[in-house]
Structures are given as C-alpha cells and as structure tokens.
C-alpha cells in the first residue's frame, strides 16, 4: 500500500480512509493518497475506479462488488480485499453490505431465487 494513489469517490472514500487507519496504515507516513475518481460523461458511476486506473490517476480503487468486478473483467484490477467476506480489520465487516433495491412496482413481480438468495426479477 505504501506510496499508492487510491481512487474513491465521496463517502466511500471516508470508509476506505477508516479501513486504512484500522489496518495501521498512516496516509502521511506511508505516502498513501486518496484521489478523487474522474467523472464519466455517462450516468454509470460504476466505471469511476476503472477510469481512474486507465487514465493514470490512481494505482487502485475502492469499490463495491460490481465496481471491483468491472476492473477484473477489464484485466486492470485484482481484488485484494473484500470486507463483505471478512477480509481486513474486524470492524470493517459491518461497514458495507450487499443489497437489492427496487421500486414498489418491480417488487410486486416475482423474484427468482437460488440457494444463495435472490438472483433476479422475472
């Protein structure tokens, strides 16, 4: 982590900063910089971290599962830490959670499920 530029937008950047502190990484001492993500022209913010790496703005990025997977599939990222699965400091496990959100109109439709939980609307 030392000397890296890490991209995170808004409030997720605060979470990443706290995670680094919990892991005894001092931003100043370890020369770690949290840099803002560039804004895309499209409304899809999921690409922010990927864009930051591809544009040379950052060396890595903090993101949810979708954002992380986009970088992996693009071949520019590797998931190093997944707090949803217990990686990182113990307190970090409670800072994020997977969720499915939808409108009331869509929630009246049936939801297909798998043994792992909901997998899509039908």
ZAMARGU-4260 file (C-alpha; in steps of 0.2 Angstrom, whole numbers, plus 5000, padded with zeros to 4 digits):
<rodrens>
0) 5000/5000/5000 | 5015/5012/5003 | 5016/5025/4990 | 5000/5021/4981 | 4986/5033/4974
5) 4969/5025/4978 | 4954/5031/4970 | 4937/5033/4980 | 4923/5044/4977 | 4914/5054/4991
10) 4908/5044/5006 | 4916/5028/5001 | 4932/5037/5002 | 4929/5041/5020 | 4926/5022/5023
15) 4942/5017/5014 | 4952/5030/5024 | 4945/5022/5040 | 4949/5005/5034 | 4967/5010/5031
20) 4968/5018/5048 | 4961/5002/5056 | 4975/4992/5047 | 4988/5004/5054 | 4992/5012/5038
25) 4995/5031/5040 | 4992/5041/5025 | 5006/5053/5028 | 5019/5041/5035 | 5016/5028/5021
30) 5013/5041/5007 | 4996/5034/5003 | 4985/5046/4994 | 4966/5045/4991 | 4962/5053/4975
35) 4945/5058/4968 | 4938/5047/4954 | 4936/5056/4937 | 4918/5059/4932 | 4911/5050/4917
40) 4900/5058/4904 | 4888/5043/4906 | 4877/5042/4921 | 4885/5025/4926 | 4897/5028/4941
45) 4902/5010/4942 | 4916/5014/4930 | 4924/5028/4941 | 4938/5017/4948 | 4942/5008/4932
50) 4943/5025/4923 | 4955/5032/4937 | 4967/5017/4934 | 4966/5018/4915 | 4969/5037/4915
55) 4984/5035/4926 | 4975/5045/4940 | 4976/5031/4953 | 4985/5014/4956 | 4970/5006/4963
60) 4952/5009/4968 | 4940/5006/4982 | 4923/5000/4976 | 4908/4988/4978 | 4907/4971/4971
65) 4901/4977/4954 | 4915/4991/4953 | 4928/4978/4958 | 4922/4965/4945 | 4922/4978/4931
70) 4941/4980/4934 | 4944/4962/4935 | 4935/4958/4919 | 4944/4973/4910 | 4960/4965/4916
75) 4966/4980/4925 | 4962/4975/4943 | 4963/4961/4955 | 4953/4960/4971 | 4964/4962/4986
80) 4952/4964/5000 | 4933/4960/5001 | 4927/4966/5018 | 4910/4958/5015 | 4919/4941/5017
85) 4928/4946/5032 | 4944/4952/5025 | 4953/4967/5033 | 4950/4973/5051 | 4936/4965/5060
90) 4926/4981/5062 | 4926/4983/5043 | 4914/4969/5041 | 4900/4980/5047 | 4904/4995/5035
95) 4896/4988/5020 | 4883/4975/5014 | 4876/4968/4999 | 4858/4974/4995 | 4845/4973/4981
100) 4835/4989/4980 | 4820/4991/4968 | 4804/5001/4966 | 4787/4996/4973 | 4781/4992/4955
105) 4795/4980/4952 | 4794/4972/4970 | 4776/4966/4966 | 4784/4955/4952 | 4791/4938/4957
110) 4809/4936/4962 | 4818/4921/4956 | 4829/4914/4969 | 4844/4902/4971 | 4851/4893/4987
115) 4862/4908/4989 | 4847/4921/4989 | 4838/4932/4976 | 4846/4931/4959 | 4834/4941/4948
120) 4817/4948/4944 | 4806/4939/4932
</rodrens>
